[in-house]
Amino acid sequence: MLLRGKRQRRHRPDGSGAGSDIRTTLVNAGWRIDFLGPTTFVGNTSGFTGSFGELPEVILRQMSPGQAEQMRRIAERMATILPLIDDGRIHLPCHVVHATRLTGPGVT
């Protein structure tokens, strides 16, 4: 999938895509993957108010102009989307990893 000219990795339930990087890293570090797959966290919209586009000047000075513009665009989108959400809950898809340490300090 291409996103603004950059190759975007797909997250797949079978552990391929970005998940395979996680799997490789943990296995090489001495972990056994018990589960790696998709899940969804439920969030409250109060943390996603459109006001995060109005950052304090001290923070804006630490950002590149591109980052500040991206934050402004996200705030505009959120201001459009939030009124459409009735129950104040949003679903946040992500990957979850359950792993058991097999080797390393303190493991016998």
Secondary structure by P-SEA (a helix, b strand, c coil): cccccbbbbbbcccccaaaaaaaaaaaaaccccccbbbbbbbbbccccccccccccaaaaaaccaaaaaaaaaaaaaaaaccccccccbbbbbbbbbbbbbccccccc
